[in-house]
Amino acid sequence: MFNKISEALGAAIARVRHFDDEKSLKRVLDDLRKALLKNDIHHKVVKTLIDRVEIETKQAGIQKEKFAAELEKALFDVLAAAGNQGFVFADRPPTIVVMAGLQGSGKTTTSAKLASYLKSRGKKVLLCGADLQRHAASEQLRQLAEQIEVEFITAGDPVKAAKTALDRAKSALFDVLIVDTAGRLAIDDALMNELAAIKNVISPHEIFYVADSLTGQDAARTAAAFHEKVALTGVILTKFDGDATGGVAISLAAQIGVPLRFLGTGEKVADLEIFIPERIVSRLLGGGDIATLAEKVGFAAIDEKKAKEVQRKIKKGDFNFNDFMDQLDQMSKIGNMKSLISMIPGAGGLADKLGDLDLENSKELSHTRAAIRSMTPRERENPDLLNPSRKARIASGAGLKIEEVNRIVKQFRNGAKIAKQFSGKGGMAKLQTILAGGGRPPNFR
């Protein structure tokens, strides 16, 4: 996500090793200017940042530590100046949110991500499909609503859909209403008139502009145009797990004066992060983001009661394929693994080298899920029933080779045995011995 710009800033700061006069300061500032421009930050924003860092560094005395501190402060002030962070609830529910943006920006998926984010924090959310320009949009949102288990509503035209949804949100005491509106390939009068009509009917507390971060400076320009027409209250940047340099986030915050509220960091509904300036600056400068990492893992953590039940089953040797599927589902809630690794201090570069870490969509896990779903309820509860003929039937049902089913079953059994080995008394001591090189895991065949 921010790895490219983080590396560029880190390289510029590293050159301050023999940093003792104005000449060396000028060289470093030139390097920094090139790095910022190369990473999609608008030239006016770059000039503001460079001028400020230069003035403050000279006043504080030309030292490496002072330079890094002033750069950090300057970046933070640019990102924090725009205002609110994350989600702000209205004084009286429901909080009404309109999602706006161009076609293809990820608006519909982001509407579901925001609903999932709020639901995971105990809020009752209603999703409204008011994008009737694109025929598949309403159906896509309905399916996503089913997936995250929130209510969905739509109607025959966008304004009626929004009004019907608002009436439902008030009568059923929803905490938040999220209205997904239509997009266009470009800004036009029809798009703006429809948005204005919806705004007039439901009086939203928030109008979020959903922007594709891969469009670079175009994202800032189109956000500015929307802001002028409908008065945006926030921006959500999508596709930050792709080749986006990260600079567009800084440009947006500085240029249009509307706060960045969230970042979309993957395709799953869990892949949404609050845009908190101090955390983003820490990541930009290679310091990681432990706070966001802890929050994402914490909110996705398995239910304590369920965890104890799983541990009991493992100890008794009763762990089955139903339990295994539950564990896979818990993993998928955590979100994009590559994004999580990039939050560990100093591990941003490692995330890039490891490549695709989307565990939920990996080939191996999709095969495992297919095999388990092809089993009967009795077979999932009792893996010992899986004889050669049953495995052949499962392979046929899952579209796999018999060898693949054998491998999946063998890995499951070995994993369950190893888990049982370490779940008993002294299990952690055994694990520590192995990790320290003083032993090895049991060899199950």
Buried (B, 14 or more C-beta within 10 A) or exposed (E): BBBBBBBBBBEBBEBBEEBEEEEBBEBBBEBBBEBBBEBBBBEEBBEBBBEBBBEBBEEEEBEBEBBBBBBBBBBBBBBBEBBEBEBBBBEEBBBBBBBBBBBEBBBBBBBBBBBBBBBBEEBBBBBBBBBBBBEEBBEBBBEBBEEBEBBBBBBEEBBBBBBBBBEBBEEEEBBBBBBBBBBBEEBEEEBBEBBEBBBEBBEBBBBBBBBBBBBBBEBBBBBBBBBEBBEBBBBBBBBBBEEBBBBBBBBBBBBBEBBBBBBBBBBBBBBBBBBBBBBBBBBBBBBBBEBBBEBBBEBBEBEEEEEEEBEEBBBEEBBBBEBBBBEBEBBBBBBBBBBBBBBBEEBBBEBBEEEEBBBBEEEEBEBBBBBBEBBEEEBBBEBEEBEEEBBEBBBEBBEBEBEBBBBBBEEBBBBBBBBBBBBEEEBEEBBEEBEEEEEEEEEEE
